[in-house]
């Protein structure tokens, strides 16, 4: 149970940080920045989106790989 709680907490933190970073990078792109900085921010934005997708994917896989006995206990 504690491992699952830690996993959920970690996903929540990772998701929150990724969303904050994405918002920050998008705001930066709305300002007047030079082309080199714009390219760097675009790369960071793409990486942060990928990190978010990876974190969510890992959480889904962990849920799918749960012990069948735990599922049986939840379902009856």
Rosetta blueprint (number, residue, H / E / L):
1 X L
2 X H
3 X H
4 X H
5 X H
6 X H
7 X H
8 X H
9 X H
10 X H
11 X H
12 X H
13 X H
14 X H
15 X H
16 X H
17 X H
18 X H
19 X H
20 X H
21 X H
22 X H
23 X H
24 X H
25 X H
26 X H
27 X H
28 X H
29 X H
30 X H
31 X L
32 X L
33 X L
34 X L
35 X H
36 X H
37 X H
38 X H
39 X H
40 X H
41 X H
42 X H
43 X H
44 X H
45 X H
46 X H
47 X H
48 X H
49 X H
50 X H
51 X H
52 X H
53 X H
54 X H
55 X H
56 X H
57 X H
58 X H
59 X H
60 X H
61 X H
62 X H
63 X H
64 X H
65 X L
66 X L
67 X L
68 X H
69 X H
70 X H
71 X H
72 X H
73 X H
74 X H
75 X H
76 X L
